[in-house]
Amino acid sequence: MKIKHLFVFITAFLIAVSSILPAYSDKWEECPVCQGTGWIECYDCGGSGEIVCPYCSGTGEEITECVYCFGTGKVECSWCHGTGRDSFGQLCYYCYGSGEVDCPICLGTGEETRTCYKCHGKGYLPCETCGGVGEVLCYACNGNGGEWIEEQSDLSPFGTGDNFLPIGIGVMTFLLMLFLFSVVSRKRK
């Protein structure tokens, strides 16, 4: 049996088998959550890519204890050195005899307002969940945008679908190829 004859036989057999089996087709189904993009709005920042700075609550400033007066708001009077009296024994003109004056740094509040060290005064930070982009991978399709769905196009044994031949045509093709094969092989002998 020559290669050419074997090829004809195998081709006829495959046509017959393909006409018997139902065909399948792949269909792309778009993800309904992300509309096929693979991305959705970040749930932590609402799509802005930024979150309110948790250190300054979005003000851009930090209120800390004054380092000069240690949060008391008062420092020793520099004129009377905390005694409340001047060098002549009189009540100190600057502290009115208390020996303390308002802190020149915090102006007596005991607090200092500084630029937030975390957000550098902006009041917001880049969202850690989305990396500041505002979008994350879709949880429904894992960022694919959809999925391929395999559908059987026809279950009929007579093959009325578009994707395969009816059984009758396949069987007839197979029989015709067998006939031709036998005729060709007889002539060669």
PLY file of the C-alpha trace (Angstrom):
ply
format ascii 1.0
element vertex 189
property float x
property float y
property float z
element edge 188
property int vertex1
property int vertex2
end_header
0.00 0.00 0.00
1.48 3.26 -1.08
1.61 6.46 0.96
-0.84 8.15 -1.41
-3.43 5.41 -0.89
-2.94 5.50 2.87
-3.45 9.25 2.82
-6.75 8.87 0.93
-7.95 6.23 3.36
-7.07 8.30 6.46
-8.70 11.41 5.00
-11.92 9.54 4.26
-11.94 8.07 7.74
-11.46 11.47 9.40
-14.27 13.03 7.36
-16.62 10.23 8.36
-15.72 10.48 12.05
-16.01 14.26 12.10
-19.51 14.07 10.67
-20.68 11.74 13.43
-19.33 13.70 16.38
-21.12 16.87 17.48
-19.12 20.06 17.00
-18.09 22.45 19.72
-17.46 26.14 19.36
-15.72 28.52 21.70
-17.55 31.70 22.54
-16.04 34.70 24.35
-18.30 35.88 27.13
-17.48 39.34 28.46
-17.29 39.75 32.24
-20.42 41.56 33.47
-18.59 43.10 36.44
-15.79 44.89 34.54
-17.44 45.02 31.08
-14.49 43.19 29.57
-11.72 45.53 30.75
-10.35 43.25 33.48
-10.21 46.21 35.89
-12.66 47.62 38.43
-12.64 50.73 40.61
-10.52 50.35 43.74
-12.74 49.67 46.73
-10.43 51.41 49.22
-9.98 54.78 47.50
-13.11 54.84 45.34
-11.05 55.17 42.18
-9.19 58.35 43.16
-5.89 56.56 43.86
-5.54 58.45 47.15
-6.62 57.91 50.74
-6.89 60.42 53.58
-3.67 60.49 55.57
-4.33 58.59 58.82
-1.58 60.50 60.65
-2.97 64.02 60.17
-6.60 63.11 59.29
-6.26 64.95 56.00
-5.25 68.33 57.41
-1.64 68.10 56.26
-0.51 69.22 59.69
0.46 67.40 62.84
-0.22 68.79 66.27
2.46 67.68 68.70
3.60 68.62 72.15
5.84 71.67 72.12
9.45 70.60 72.53
10.50 73.92 74.04
8.05 74.03 76.98
7.31 70.24 77.03
3.61 70.89 76.50
3.07 73.16 79.50
2.75 76.36 77.47
4.94 78.20 79.99
8.68 78.75 80.27
10.86 80.38 82.91
10.93 84.15 82.69
14.26 85.17 81.20
14.18 88.59 82.92
13.86 87.43 86.54
15.10 83.85 85.96
11.90 82.42 87.43
12.05 84.28 90.78
9.19 86.67 90.02
11.28 89.63 91.20
13.67 91.85 89.35
17.19 92.74 90.53
15.77 95.56 92.71
13.36 93.22 94.52
10.33 94.57 92.71
7.73 92.40 90.99
9.00 91.38 87.57
7.56 93.54 84.84
7.53 90.67 82.27
5.98 87.81 84.27
4.07 89.96 86.81
5.68 88.02 89.64
4.75 84.50 88.48
8.27 83.59 87.30
6.78 82.15 84.07
5.88 83.54 80.68
4.06 82.09 77.67
6.26 79.88 75.54
7.56 81.89 72.55
7.38 78.81 70.28
3.81 77.60 70.92
2.53 80.97 72.25
1.26 79.33 75.44
-0.79 76.56 73.85
1.64 73.75 74.67
1.20 72.42 71.13
3.19 72.81 67.95
1.72 72.59 64.50
4.06 71.00 62.01
3.77 69.74 58.48
2.76 66.08 58.53
5.86 63.96 58.05
3.95 61.14 56.37
2.02 63.02 53.65
4.36 66.08 53.54
1.43 68.46 54.03
-0.77 67.11 51.20
-3.38 65.53 53.48
-3.54 62.34 51.44
-1.39 59.32 50.62
-1.30 57.04 47.57
-3.70 54.12 48.02
-1.76 50.98 48.94
-4.40 48.63 47.52
-4.24 49.95 43.94
-0.80 51.60 44.12
-2.31 55.02 43.40
-3.84 53.94 40.07
-7.48 53.87 41.22
-8.22 50.46 39.71
-7.66 46.85 40.78
-7.98 43.55 38.94
-11.57 42.39 38.57
-12.45 39.78 41.20
-14.99 38.05 38.94
-12.72 37.32 35.96
-9.29 37.66 37.65
-8.39 40.45 35.24
-9.09 38.44 32.05
-12.08 40.53 30.99
-14.22 37.46 30.44
-13.92 33.79 29.65
-14.08 31.35 26.77
-17.15 29.15 27.01
-17.26 25.89 25.11
-20.68 25.30 23.64
-21.93 22.23 21.85
-23.46 23.61 18.69
-25.65 20.60 17.81
-26.59 17.34 19.47
-28.62 16.03 16.54
-27.32 12.74 15.08
-28.06 14.13 11.61
-25.87 17.17 12.07
-27.98 20.19 11.32
-25.44 22.56 12.85
-23.09 24.85 10.95
-19.88 23.31 12.25
-19.97 19.73 10.96
-21.19 17.57 8.12
-24.34 15.45 8.35
-23.73 11.76 9.02
-25.11 10.70 5.66
-22.61 12.82 3.71
-19.71 11.65 5.89
-20.56 7.98 5.56
-21.09 8.33 1.81
-17.74 10.11 1.46
-16.03 7.34 3.40
-17.62 4.65 1.24
-16.73 6.53 -1.95
-13.11 6.85 -0.84
-12.98 3.13 -0.02
-14.39 2.32 -3.46
-11.85 4.54 -5.18
-9.08 3.05 -3.09
-10.06 -0.48 -4.06
-10.37 0.45 -7.76
-6.98 2.15 -7.81
-5.31 -0.71 -5.97
-6.79 -3.31 -8.41
-5.54 -1.43 -11.46
-2.02 -1.30 -10.05
-1.77 -5.09 -9.64
0 1
1 2
2 3
3 4
4 5
5 6
6 7
7 8
8 9
9 10
10 11
11 12
12 13
13 14
14 15
15 16
16 17
17 18
18 19
19 20
20 21
21 22
22 23
23 24
24 25
25 26
26 27
27 28
28 29
29 30
30 31
31 32
32 33
33 34
34 35
35 36
36 37
37 38
38 39
39 40
40 41
41 42
42 43
43 44
44 45
45 46
46 47
47 48
48 49
49 50
50 51
51 52
52 53
53 54
54 55
55 56
56 57
57 58
58 59
59 60
60 61
61 62
62 63
63 64
64 65
65 66
66 67
67 68
68 69
69 70
70 71
71 72
72 73
73 74
74 75
75 76
76 77
77 78
78 79
79 80
80 81
81 82
82 83
83 84
84 85
85 86
86 87
87 88
88 89
89 90
90 91
91 92
92 93
93 94
94 95
95 96
96 97
97 98
98 99
99 100
100 101
101 102
102 103
103 104
104 105
105 106
106 107
107 108
108 109
109 110
110 111
111 112
112 113
113 114
114 115
115 116
116 117
117 118
118 119
119 120
120 121
121 122
122 123
123 124
124 125
125 126
126 127
127 128
128 129
129 130
130 131
131 132
132 133
133 134
134 135
135 136
136 137
137 138
138 139
139 140
140 141
141 142
142 143
143 144
144 145
145 146
146 147
147 148
148 149
149 150
150 151
151 152
152 153
153 154
154 155
155 156
156 157
157 158
158 159
159 160
160 161
161 162
162 163
163 164
164 165
165 166
166 167
167 168
168 169
169 170
170 171
171 172
172 173
173 174
174 175
175 176
176 177
177 178
178 179
179 180
180 181
181 182
182 183
183 184
184 185
185 186
186 187
187 188
